[in-house]
């Protein structure tokens, strides 16, 4: 079951209004022991993997992907290497 519960954040210093959505994902009880990870690490890795995939298929830019993954641009580029994804994405026309 996925629960989409909007949670408002306070406006940032640049006067933009940010809104986040909290998702609840049901996983098997032994998922974290199978993956040998802590839930917090799993969440961070899942956000990164999703951002990398969306970047890889051309849905979002490198900057937006880094923002979604909650890492800086250099960290995102380093993660692309770990996932064997090229930092340069081209569209054939």
Secondary structure, DSSP 8 states (H G I E B T S, - for coil): ----EEEE----TTS---EEEE------TTHHHHHT--HHHHHHHHHHHHHHHHHHTTSS-HHHHHHHHTS-HHHHHHHHHHTT--S------
